[in-house]
Amino acid sequence: MKHLLTAILLTTTLTANAQEQRQQWPTEPFTTDTLMVHDPVMAYENGTYYLYATGMGIQMATSKDRKTWTVYPQGVLKDEIPAWTHDSVPDFKKHIWAPDLIQWHGRWWMMYSCSSFGVNTSAIGLISNTTLDPQADDYKWRDEGCVIASKGKRNDWNAIDPNIIIDDKDQAWMTWGSFWDGIQLIRLDDTMHPMKGWKPRTIARRHAPGNFSHAEENPTSKFAGQNAIEAPFIMKHGGYYYLFVSWDYCCRGAKSNYRVAVGRSRSVEGPYVDRLGMDMRLGGGNLLIEGDKKAFEALGHCAAYHLNGEDLFICHGYSAPLGGASILVQKKIGWTADGWPELK
């Protein structure tokens, strides 16, 4: 049965007709060993792995072994998407992008993105819960409102792809961003909202400002420009904070050329530099993973964790054998002698 349902999911992902997608998508939880995802993040609680990703109401799946997954088609928010999201982003409906979550001060905090493709009228929302277990008596996601919003012609950044990082002093930060002026960072207060007086600052770009003469023309948006960097994720290891970012273009199936790069800093605020000392604000970054055109056409939008006793890297990859379908990729992180991540 799980292989039949996997086939249904593959067909759903690859089909171009939205009405067919709605008819074929299962309505009850099902198991699969080929998890179709976009923008995955993961958490571990009481022996269970929880995976969240872009989807209607935020896609959710659980697993005991990270091999066989139970998918919950109705999503985290189901029909409970807060009304403010539609006020902030008029073109937004129910397709929520790029969630991130972290456990902090006794609660699970999940951020999520509300937008429409290729524009920067966007918002990052926040919900919280005491547990991730949907069977628990106290399982209830609480709306915590809007964290930050951007608007076309007002902001030179895009409020999507949030990532939360807690520093060594128990201080929360959020990094986010897609195209425009690149990856942003802001300090958060105890409610996971921007601290008063703090403004976004750029910590990474795909290219140095004004240096786009050699950059690929943007095939996905006439508004976003050529600063093709997004999906930041910060992981602490040893004495460094590592900033993972995705370069180039997603969401084009087999035509995608997404890839992941990384830099590091002694401070969560940066500057983040690559092995050669190039500042990521000027286009620096070490290429970590890209498509080999055999197993994957492209890979990107990653998360990196010390999770349940191991260092783990996850992302979505556009599968070459599956015609560019987006599936979950999991790899172990090793560390070089000079402290740089390498994937196994």
N, C-alpha and C positions, 0 to 999 in steps of 0.2 A: 504493500500500500504506500509506503513512504516513497518508493521510486515512482509510482504513478503520480503522487502529489508533487514530487519534484518536477516531473515532466509538465504538469499543469502550470507550475510556477515559472518554468522556463518559457513555456508558450506565452504566458501572460506578460513576462518581461519583454519578450521579443516582438510581440504583436504591436502593430502601429495604431490599431483602432481602439480608442478609449472606451467605447461602449462594449466592445468585446472583452476588454480587460475587466470591466466591472462585472460582466456576466461569468467569467471564468474564475475569478479570484475566490478562493474558499471563504466561508464565513465562520468556520469553527477552527479551533487550534489544530494543527497538523504537524507531523514530524517530517524532517528532511535531512539529508546529509550533504546537500548542495544548497547552501544558504545564499539566496539572491539579495544583495544589499547595496546601498549607496551611502557613503559617509558614516561608517560604523563606529560606535564606541562601546566599551564593555565595562562591566563591574562584576564583583564577586561578593556574594553574601550567603552565609550559612550553607556552604556546599554547592551552591548553584551559580553558574555564570549567567549574567543578564546582558543581552546585546540590544542596543537601540540604534536606529538608523532613520534616514529620510523615508517618509511614507505618509499615508493618510493618517493623521492623528499621531504620528511617530511610530514607526515600525518597532515591534518588540519580539524577541525570541529568547528562549532559555535553554540551557544545556548543563548536564552534569560533567561532561567530558570534553566539550568544545569540538565534538565530532558530529554527534547527532543533535539536531536542534528542534525544539517545539516552537512553532511560529504562531503568534496571536494576530490574526488578520485585522481585527478591529482597531488595533493601535492603542497607544497609551491613553490618549485623550478622548478617543471615540467621538462622541458628539458633544463633548464638553469643552470645545475650543473657546477660550475667552472672547467675549464680544469686542474688547478693546483692540484685538489684533486686526480686525476688519476696519476699524476706525483709523488705525495707524497706517495700514497698508491696504488701500481699497481693493487692489487686484488679488489679494490673498484670499484663499478659500479654506481648504482643509489639508492641503499637501504641505506638510511641515518638513523643513530641511534641517540636516546637520545638527542633531542634538549633542549635548555633552553633559556629563553628570559627575558628581563627586560627593563623598560622604564627609561632612564637616559639622562639628558641634552637635552631634546626635541626630542629624537629619540628612537625607539625600536631597541634593539640589540639582535640578536639571534645567539647563538652558536650551532654547530651541530657536530656530530662525523662521521668520515669516517674510516672504518676498515673492517676486515674480522674476522670471529669468531675464538676465541681462540688464537690469536696472538697479539703482541703489536707493529706491524708496523701500526701506526695509526696517524690520524691528527684531530685537532679540527679547524673547519672553522667558519667564522663570516660573517653575513649579517646584514644590517640595513635598516630601513624603517621609514617614518614619521607617518604611520598609520598602523593598522592591518586590516582595512576594505578593502576587495578585490574589493569593488564597488567604492571606492573613486578615484577621478581623480589623486591624487598624490601617489596612491599605487604603489610602485615599490621597490622590494628588491635589495639592492646594495651590490655587493660582496666587502667584506672588507678583503679578503685574509685569510691566515693561521694564527691562534693564536699561536699554539704550535704543535709540531709533535714528535712522538717517533718512535724508530726503534729497531727491535729485535737485541739482543746482544750488543746494544749501550746504551739503557736506561733500568733502573730497575723500570719503571712505564709505564702505558698505557694511551695514549692521547685519552680517550673517556669519556663520561658521564660528560660534563662540567656543572658547576653551577656558576652563577654570584651573588655576594653579594656586596652591597654598605654599607660601615660602617658609623658610626656617623659623621665622618669628610668628607663625600662625596667622599671617596676613594673607587675605584672599586677593587675587588679581584675575582679570579677564583679558585674554587676547582674542582677537577676531579679525575678520577682514577678507575681502575678495576684490582684487583689481583696484581701480582708482589709485589712491596713494599707498596701497599695500596693507601690510599687517599692522594692526593697532593694539595698544596696551593701555589699560586703565586700572587704578587701584579701587578695590571694592570695600564697602563697609560691612558690618556684621549682618546686614540683611541681604547681602549679595547684590547690592546696587552701587553705582559709582559713588565714591567718597566725595563729599562736598569740596568744591574747589579744584578737583582734578579734571583734566581734559585729556582726550585721547592723544597719544603720541605714536608716531610711526616707528616700528622696530625692524621691518624687513620690506624690501622691494624686489621685484624680479629684475629690474634694470635700474641703474643710477638715474636720478631725475634728469630729464631732458635727453637721455641717451637711448633713444628708441630707433635709431636709424637701421640697426641690424635686427630689430625685433620682428617676429612674425605678426602679420596682420591678424586682428582678432576675428575669427570665423564665427563667433557665437553671439556677439553683441556690438551694435554700433554706438553704444553709450559708454561701455566699460573701459575702452582704451586697450593698450598693449602691455600694461603692467600685470602680466599673467602670473599672479601669485595669490594663494588663498589657503584656507583650511589649516591655520596654525595649531600646533599642539606642543605644549612645554612639559618636559619630563625632567625631574631632578635625579641626578646620579652622581655619587661622589661629591666633589666640590663644585660641580657645574650644573647649570640649567641648560638643557638642550632644546632648541627651538626647531621643530620639524615643520616644514611647509610643503605645499604642493605647487609645482611649477606647471605652466602651460595649460592645456585645455582638456576639460573633462566632458562628459555628457554627450559624446558623439559616437558612442558605440565603438566599432572597429576603427573609426577615424580619430579616436582620442589619442593624445600624446602626453597625458598626465605623467608626472614623475615626482618623486619626493626628494627634497634636499634638507640638509640640517646644518646648523651652526650652534655655537655654545657661548655661554657667558658665566662669569662668577656671580653676577647679580641678575635677579629676575627682570630687572629693568633694562638690561643690556649694558653696553652694546654687544650684540651677538656677532661672532666672527667665524669664518671657516678656517681650515687648516693652514691656509696661507696668510691668515690675518685680515682677510677682506671683510669689511663690515657688511652685514646683510642689508643694511639700509642703502647700500650702494650696489646691490646685486650679488653680494657674496653668498656662499653656501656650498657645501659638499654634496654632490649627487649621491643619494643613498640607494635608490631603487628605481628602475624604469622597465618598460616592457621589453621582452626579448623577441617579440613577434612570433613566438612559437606557442608558449603557454598563455602569455598575456600580451595584448596589444599595448596596454598602458596600465599604470597603477597609481593610486593617489588617495588623497583625503584620509590620512592615517591617524592612529592613536598609538601611544607608547606607554607602557605601564611596568611597574614592578607589582605583579598581580599573582596572588596565591603562591608566592615563593619563587617566581621566575620573571625574567624580563621579557616582555611580550610586545610585539609590533603587529598591529592589524591595519588593514586598509581594504579598499575595494579594488578589484582588478577587472579589466575588460578582457574576458576570456576569448582567446583566438579560436579554440575548437568550438565554442558556443556562439560564434558570430558576433562577438563584442558584448555579450551579456555581462552584467556587472555582478561579480560574486565575491564572497568573503575570502580574504587572504590572511593567513596567520603565519608569523615567523618568530623564531626566538631571536633575541638580541644578544650578541656577544660584544665584548669591548676590547679594543686594541690596547697595546701597551701604553700608548699615549692618551688613552681615554676617549676614543671616538667609537660610536656605535657601528656595528656591522651585523648584517642579517644572515641567519643560518636557515 
